[in-house]
């Protein structure tokens, strides 16, 4: 039994291995984005508008390099 099932009190979550990295994810996940976060480089992020009406300052952030994207047929992708 994995930790997610112990917390919820339900049956264990079925896990499968990712295609490009040594990590397991829920077998029935809508979308899985596999990749790496660089510890060597930072990328500039432009100012973004916040929901409160303010604009955040430009700053540097970690760089994520996507290696593989898998998804269910007609996945749910919630975005605003």
C-alpha positions, 0 to 999 in steps of 0.5 A, a space after each residue: 500500500 502506498 502513502 496516498 492510499 493510507 491517507 485516503 483510506 481507500 485502495 492503493 493507487 496503481 502506479 506505472 513507470 515513466 517512459 524517460 525517467 526513473 519515477 512512478 506516477 499514477 496509472 490513470 493520470 490525465 497528463 504526465 510531463 517528464 523532464 529535468 530541472 537544470 541546476 546550472 542555468 537560470 532563465 529570465 521570467 518576464 513580468 506577469 500580471 497577478 489576479 490582484 491587479 499587480 504586476 510581478 517583477 522580472 526575475 530569474 527562475 529555474 529552467 525545466 526541459 520537458 523530455 516526454 509528455 503522455 496523456 489519456 485519450 481526451 485528457 482534462 486540462 484545467 487552465 485559466 
